[in-house]
Amino acid sequence: MPLSTASEIHTKLGSLRGKYESVKGKDTGVHAYLGVPFAKPPVGPALRLAAPGGLGRSERLCDGCCQGNGFHSRPSGCFRRHRVLYLNIYTPAKRPENAKLPVMVWIHGGGYVMGSASTYSGSALAAYQDVVVVLIQYHLGLLGFLRKITPFLDQIQSLKWVQEHIHNFGGDPDLVTIFGESAGGISVSLLLLSPLSEGLFHRAIAESGTAPTYALGQDLIANVSGCSAESTEKTADCIKNLDMETILTIAKFSLITGGHFLQKSPSELLLQHQLLTVPFMTGVNNHEGSFLLAQVRHLLTNQQPPSVLHAGAPVYLYGFQHSPSFLKDKRPSFVKSDHGDEIYSVFGYCFAVSHVQLSSACSEEDEQLNKIMMSYWGNFARTGSPNGQGLVHWPKYGEKEDYLAIDAKNQNVFQGLKKDKFFIQYWEI
C-alpha cells in the first residue's frame, strides 16, 4: 500500500481506517486515526453519573478521520453530545511492521472547562521524533467533577486503553510519557499521585501546571460558593444543592479530588512520598504569571521533603522565553513568552500540514526552536532524559537549582528560576 493511502488497523475491538498527513521537511508523514473511542459514551441515566467504562468489540469498520477545521475550532458532526471519550492517534507512516515506538499522551489544558483534543495536531512531533502521539479528550466543567471526578478517571481510562491497544499503532505500552499544559500539566502531576496510575505511564511532563496549583481551585470554589473546602465529598454535596445559576457561575473553577483517585490531598501525598517515581520534567513560560512560577518552585524547592526532589527519579526544570514571531503583532512588545506559547514548538506546528493553521508563516528562528523543543521532548520520551546529540546539555534539577532557559537563539543553564529578574519584569511594569 502506498504511504499516502489511508491505512487500516485491526484491533481486538474492531478495525479503524486512518488518513495520511504530510509533514513539512519530511519525506514521509504520519497516519492519523481521529475520534477513536476509548470508553463507552455516558449516555442514559445509568451511565450519566458513572465513571468511564470499557468498550465492547465492534464488527464494523470505523472511519477514524473525524476532525475540526482549525486551531480552537469545534468539530461539527464528530463529537456530538456525550461523545467526549475519544482520542486522536498519530503514528509514523514509515515504520517497521512490529515497531515499538515511544508513546506520548497529551492532556490538553483549558482550566477543565474548555479545550479539546481536536485543537491540536501530533503529526509533526510524531514524524520528526519517530514517536506515537496520542491526544485525549475528557469531560469538562464543574458538573463533570461532580460525576465522580470523571475528568481524571477519563484520563486513567484513556491510559488503560493505550496500554491495551497502542501496540496496534506501532507504540510501546512499556514506554509511555504523559505530557500536558496548564490544566493538562496539573492533571499530569496529579496522575503521579494517584494509585490508579500504577503501570500506566513511565515518564511525565507538566508544562505550566503542577499539583499544588490545583489545590488553589478548591479554595476558590469554597470562597465563591460558600461551601466547605474540607474535602471533595463535602464540597460536592454542598454544590449539588445549589441552584443552577450559582453552579454555572462557579463552573470555571476546578475542584480538587479525593476518594479513590487521590487518597489524600496532594500536599499530604508529597510529604509522605506517595507518588510514582518516574522521570519528571516541568517548567513555566517567563511572562505567563508569577503565581505559576511560585507553584513550580513550591513543588521543587529544597525545603520540600526528599519524597519530591529525591524520589529516585530525575527531575528537569525549564524556563521558556521565546515569543513566536507569528504572535508578536497580537500582544504588547514587552511580553515575551505567554501562557501556552511553548506548545507551538513542542508540537512543531511550523511543520504541521493539517487542520492546525498558524496566523502567519514561521520565521527561521521559530522553525529552529521547533526542532530543538521536539528533540528535547522526544529524547525524554525515549530515554527519560531530554539530552541528545546537537543539543545544549540540560542538567538535572538538584541542590544548585539548575534549570534550562530556552529561547530560539540560545539555551543556557542558570540557577534559581525564581531569582531571575526576567520572570518578574512583566509584573513590575
C-alpha positions in Angstrom: 0.0 0.0 0.0 1.4 3.5 -0.9 2.3 5.5 2.2 -0.1 8.2 1.1 -3.0 5.8 1.1 -5.4 5.6 4.1 -4.2 2.8 6.3 -6.4 0.2 8.1 -5.5 -1.1 11.6 -7.1 -4.1 13.1 -7.6 -4.4 16.9 -9.5 -6.8 19.1 -12.2 -4.1 19.4 -12.6 -3.9 15.6 -10.9 -2.1 12.7 -10.0 1.5 12.1 -9.3 3.4 8.9 -6.8 6.3 9.2 -5.7 9.0 6.9 -2.3 10.1 5.7 -1.0 13.5 6.7 2.2 15.0 5.2 4.7 17.0 7.3 6.8 19.8 6.1 10.5 18.9 5.8 10.0 15.2 6.0 9.9 12.7 3.1 7.1 10.7 4.8 4.4 11.9 7.1 2.1 10.1 9.5 -1.1 8.1 9.6 -3.8 9.8 11.7 -6.6 8.0 13.5 -9.0 10.6 14.8 -12.0 10.3 17.0 -11.1 6.9 18.3 -13.4 5.9 21.3 -11.6 4.7 24.4 -14.7 4.2 26.7 -18.4 3.8 26.5 -20.3 7.1 26.0 -22.0 8.1 29.2 -25.5 8.1 27.7 -28.6 7.3 29.7 -29.4 7.6 33.5 -27.3 4.6 34.5 -24.1 5.9 32.9 -24.5 9.7 33.1 -23.1 9.9 36.6 -20.8 6.9 36.3 -17.1 6.5 35.9 -16.0 5.7 32.3 -16.4 2.0 31.3 -14.5 -0.1 28.8 -15.6 -0.8 25.2 -17.0 -3.9 23.6 -16.0 -5.2 20.2 -17.3 -3.5 17.1 -17.9 -5.6 13.9 -17.9 -2.6 11.6 -15.0 -0.7 10.1 -14.8 2.7 11.8 -13.6 5.7 10.0 -11.2 7.4 12.4 -10.8 10.6 10.4 -13.3 13.0 12.1 -11.6 16.3 12.9 -12.2 20.0 13.4 -11.3 22.7 10.9 -8.6 24.6 12.7 -7.0 25.7 15.9 -9.6 26.3 18.7 -12.4 25.2 16.3 -15.2 22.9 17.4 -15.7 19.9 15.0 -19.1 19.5 13.6 -20.7 16.1 13.4 -17.8 14.4 15.2 -18.1 14.9 18.9 -21.8 15.0 19.5 -23.3 15.4 22.9 -21.8 12.9 25.3 -19.3 11.8 22.7 -16.3 13.1 24.5 -14.4 10.0 25.4 -12.2 9.9 22.3 -8.6 10.2 21.4 -6.6 11.1 18.3 -3.6 9.0 17.3 -0.7 10.0 15.1 1.9 7.3 14.1 4.8 7.5 11.6 3.7 6.2 8.2 7.1 4.6 7.6 7.7 2.3 10.5 8.6 -1.4 10.9 5.8 -3.9 11.0 6.5 -4.8 14.6 7.6 -1.3 15.7 7.7 -0.5 19.4 8.0 3.3 19.4 7.8 5.6 22.4 4.3 6.8 23.1 3.5 10.4 24.1 0.0 11.0 25.5 -1.1 14.7 25.5 -3.6 16.0 28.1 -4.9 19.4 26.9 -5.4 22.5 29.1 -8.3 24.9 29.4 -9.0 25.1 33.1 -11.1 21.9 33.0 -13.9 24.0 31.4 -12.8 24.3 27.7 -10.4 22.8 25.2 -10.3 19.7 23.2 -8.0 17.1 21.6 -9.1 18.3 18.1 -7.5 21.7 18.5 -4.0 20.1 18.4 -2.1 18.1 15.9 0.5 15.5 16.7 1.7 15.0 13.1 5.0 16.9 13.2 6.1 15.6 16.6 5.3 12.0 15.5 7.2 12.4 12.2 10.2 14.2 13.5 10.7 12.2 16.6 9.6 8.8 15.4 7.0 8.5 18.2 3.4 7.7 18.5 1.4 10.8 19.7 -2.0 10.3 21.4 -4.3 13.3 22.1 -7.0 12.6 24.6 -10.4 14.2 25.3 -12.0 14.1 28.7 -15.1 15.5 30.4 -15.0 19.3 31.2 -16.8 21.6 33.6 -17.7 21.6 37.2 -20.6 19.3 36.6 -18.1 16.9 35.2 -16.3 16.9 38.5 -19.5 16.0 40.3 -19.7 12.9 38.1 -17.3 11.1 40.5 -14.4 13.2 39.3 -14.6 11.8 35.8 -12.0 14.1 34.1 -9.3 12.3 35.9 -11.0 8.9 35.7 -11.4 9.6 32.0 -7.6 10.2 31.8 -7.0 6.9 33.6 -9.3 5.1 31.3 -7.6 6.5 28.2 -4.2 5.4 29.6 -5.6 1.9 30.2 -6.8 1.9 26.5 -3.2 2.9 25.4 -1.8 0.0 27.5 -4.0 -2.5 25.8 -4.2 -1.3 22.2 -1.3 1.1 21.3 0.9 -1.8 20.0 -1.5 -2.0 17.1 -0.3 1.5 16.1 3.4 0.8 16.5 3.6 2.1 20.0 5.3 0.5 23.0 3.0 0.2 26.0 6.1 0.0 28.3 7.4 3.4 27.1 4.5 5.8 27.7 5.1 9.5 28.5 2.2 11.7 29.6 2.5 15.4 29.0 0.2 18.3 29.3 0.0 22.1 29.6 -1.8 24.3 32.2 -4.8 22.1 33.4 -3.2 19.3 31.4 0.0 19.8 33.4 -1.9 19.8 36.6 -3.5 16.5 35.5 -0.1 15.1 34.8 1.2 15.9 38.3 -2.0 14.6 39.9 -1.7 11.4 38.0 1.7 11.0 39.5 0.0 11.0 42.9 -2.8 8.6 42.1 -2.6 4.8 42.9 -4.8 4.2 39.9 -1.9 5.3 37.6 0.5 2.5 38.6 2.0 0.9 35.5 0.1 3.2 33.1 3.0 5.5 32.2 6.7 5.8 32.6 7.7 9.5 32.2 5.8 12.7 32.9 6.0 16.3 31.7 4.0 19.1 33.3 4.0 22.4 31.4 2.9 25.4 33.4 0.8 23.4 35.9 1.5 21.3 39.0 -0.5 19.6 41.7 0.0 22.3 44.3 -1.5 24.8 41.8 -4.6 22.7 41.6 -5.2 22.8 45.4 -5.9 26.5 44.9 -9.0 25.6 42.9 -10.8 24.0 45.9 -10.3 27.2 47.9 -11.6 29.3 45.1 -14.8 27.2 44.8 -15.3 27.3 48.5 -15.0 31.1 48.5 -17.4 31.6 45.6 -20.0 29.0 46.6 -19.8 29.3 50.4 -19.3 25.5 50.5 -16.8 23.8 52.8 -13.3 23.1 51.3 -12.6 20.5 53.9 -13.0 17.6 51.5 -14.1 16.8 48.0 -17.2 14.9 49.2 -18.4 17.8 51.4 -17.8 20.3 48.6 -19.6 18.2 46.0 -22.6 17.5 48.3 -22.9 21.2 49.0 -22.7 22.2 45.4 -25.3 19.7 44.3 -27.8 21.6 46.5 -27.0 25.0 44.9 -29.3 26.5 42.2 -28.1 26.1 38.6 -27.3 29.8 38.2 -24.8 29.6 41.1 -23.3 26.4 39.8 -22.8 27.9 36.3 -21.2 31.0 37.9 -18.5 28.9 39.6 -18.2 26.3 36.9 -15.0 27.9 35.6 -13.2 26.8 38.8 -11.6 23.4 39.2 -12.4 21.0 42.1 -9.7 19.2 43.9 -10.1 15.4 44.0 -10.4 13.0 46.8 -11.6 9.4 47.5 -10.2 6.7 45.4 -8.4 8.8 42.7 -6.3 10.6 45.3 -6.3 9.0 48.8 -5.2 12.3 50.4 -4.5 15.9 49.4 -1.6 16.5 47.0 0.5 18.1 49.8 0.0 15.2 52.1 0.9 12.7 49.4 4.1 14.6 48.6 5.0 14.9 52.3 4.6 11.1 52.7 6.4 10.3 49.5 3.3 8.6 48.0 4.0 9.3 44.3 5.2 7.4 41.2 8.9 7.7 40.9 9.2 8.3 37.1 11.4 10.8 35.3 9.7 14.2 35.6 10.1 17.4 33.6 8.3 20.7 34.4 8.6 24.4 33.8 7.0 27.7 33.0 7.0 30.5 30.4 8.6 33.7 31.6 5.6 36.0 31.1 2.6 33.9 31.9 2.2 34.7 35.6 4.3 34.8 38.7 1.7 32.6 40.5 2.6 29.7 38.2 6.3 30.2 38.9 5.7 30.2 42.6 3.8 26.9 42.4 6.6 25.2 40.3 9.1 26.4 42.8 6.9 25.2 45.7 6.9 21.7 44.2 10.6 21.6 43.6 12.1 23.7 46.4 14.9 22.2 48.6 12.7 22.8 51.6 10.3 20.2 50.3 10.8 16.6 51.6 13.1 14.1 49.9 9.9 12.5 48.5 9.8 15.1 45.8 13.4 16.2 44.9 15.0 12.8 45.7 12.2 10.5 44.8 14.6 8.2 43.0 14.0 9.6 39.5 15.5 12.5 37.6 13.8 15.9 37.6 14.3 18.5 34.8 13.2 22.2 35.1 12.9 24.7 32.2 12.1 28.3 31.7 10.7 29.0 28.2 11.4 32.5 26.9 10.6 32.6 23.2 7.7 34.6 21.7 6.6 33.1 18.3 7.1 35.6 15.5 3.5 35.0 14.3 2.1 36.2 17.6 4.2 39.3 18.1 1.7 41.7 16.4 -1.1 40.3 18.7 0.4 41.3 22.0 2.3 44.2 23.7 6.0 44.4 22.8 7.2 43.8 26.4 5.5 40.4 26.5 7.9 37.6 25.7 6.6 34.1 26.3 3.0 34.0 27.3 0.9 31.1 28.6 0.9 28.2 26.2 3.5 29.6 23.8 5.7 26.6 24.2 3.0 24.3 22.7 3.7 25.6 19.2 7.3 24.4 19.5 6.6 21.2 21.4 4.3 20.0 18.6 6.4 21.5 15.8 3.5 23.5 14.3 5.9 25.2 11.9 6.0 21.9 10.1 2.4 20.7 10.5 0.3 20.5 7.3 -3.0 19.7 8.9 -6.1 21.4 10.4 -3.9 23.4 12.7 -3.3 26.7 10.9 -0.9 29.4 12.2 -1.9 33.0 11.7 1.3 33.6 9.6 4.4 31.9 8.4 7.1 30.8 10.9 10.4 32.6 10.9 13.7 30.7 10.7 14.1 31.1 14.4 10.7 29.6 15.0 11.5 26.6 12.9 14.8 26.1 14.6 13.3 26.2 18.0 10.5 23.8 16.9 13.2 21.3 16.1 15.0 21.9 19.4 11.9 21.5 21.5 10.7 18.5 19.7 14.1 16.9 20.2 14.2 17.6 23.9 10.7 16.3 24.5 11.2 13.3 22.2 14.5 12.3 23.8 12.8 12.5 27.2 10.1 10.2 26.0 12.7 7.7 24.7 15.2 7.7 27.5 13.9 9.6 30.5 16.5 12.4 29.7 15.9 15.3 27.4 19.6 15.3 26.4 20.9 14.2 23.0 23.3 14.9 20.2 23.5 18.5 19.0 21.5 19.9 22.0 22.7 22.1 24.8 23.2 19.9 27.9 20.2 20.1 30.2 21.3 19.2 33.8 19.1 17.5 36.4 17.4 19.7 38.9 19.2 19.4 42.3 20.8 21.3 45.1 22.1 24.0 42.7 18.5 24.5 41.4 19.7 24.2 37.8 17.2 24.9 35.0 17.4 25.3 31.3 16.4 28.7 29.9 15.1 28.0 26.4 15.0 30.7 23.6 15.4 30.5 19.9 18.9 31.9 19.8 20.2 30.4 23.0 19.7 27.7 25.5 21.5 28.4 28.7 21.8 26.8 32.1 21.0 29.0 35.1 20.3 28.5 38.8 17.3 29.6 40.9 14.4 30.1 38.5 12.6 32.4 40.8 15.6 34.6 41.2 15.9 35.6 37.6 14.6 39.0 37.0 13.1 38.3 33.6 10.4 36.2 35.3 9.1 39.2 37.3 9.9 42.0 34.9 6.4 42.0 33.4 4.8 42.4 36.8 6.9 45.4 37.6 5.8 47.4 34.5 
